[in-house]
Amino acid sequence: MDGDYGTGTVEAVKWLQINRLNLDGSADGAYGPQTRGKMRWPHYYDRGALNSCSNPSTL
């Protein structure tokens, strides 16, 4: 990870938009409102405690 939103990241986000989020018509590789709104934010366990990730669009 280099912190750069380069071509590899854009292609990965496009793949996610098309193959997992059903955003075929608007697959642009940008992590914008549509992508953020469709992403699932799972629960996870940290040292036995149940936590959940927050969807930034709901904060």
Helices and strands as residue ranges (DSSP letters): H 7-19, G 24-26, H 33-38, E 43-46, E 49-52, G 56-58
